[in-house]
Amino acid sequence: MPTPRRLTCQTCRSEEPHEPLTPKERDWLQGQLGNRVPDNYYKCVNNRPDGKVCLNLRTHSAEKHFRLTKRLPDALE
């Protein structure tokens, strides 16, 4: 199982704490992508100025894994 780590975030434009996806979040992403989601996806858990959590998605090896930025919906939190 992947561990939390500091990675760069495309949305925050800096190095921020990232956590691996929970099973519920992986299920959501799997439904969005239409294929199996490996363990190398992370979500940014940086607090934004508006009080919400960033939740931008990336893989361990690529900051810009998706063509357009993709983030988890706030409702899954």
Secondary structure as GFF3:
##gff-version 3
##sequence-region A 1 77
A	DSSP	beta_strand	5	9	.	.	.	ID=ss1
A	DSSP	beta_strand	14	20	.	.	.	ID=ss2
A	DSSP	alpha_helix	23	33	.	.	.	ID=ss3
A	DSSP	beta_strand	41	44	.	.	.	ID=ss4
A	DSSP	beta_strand	57	59	.	.	.	ID=ss5
A	DSSP	three_ten_helix	74	76	.	.	.	ID=ss6
###
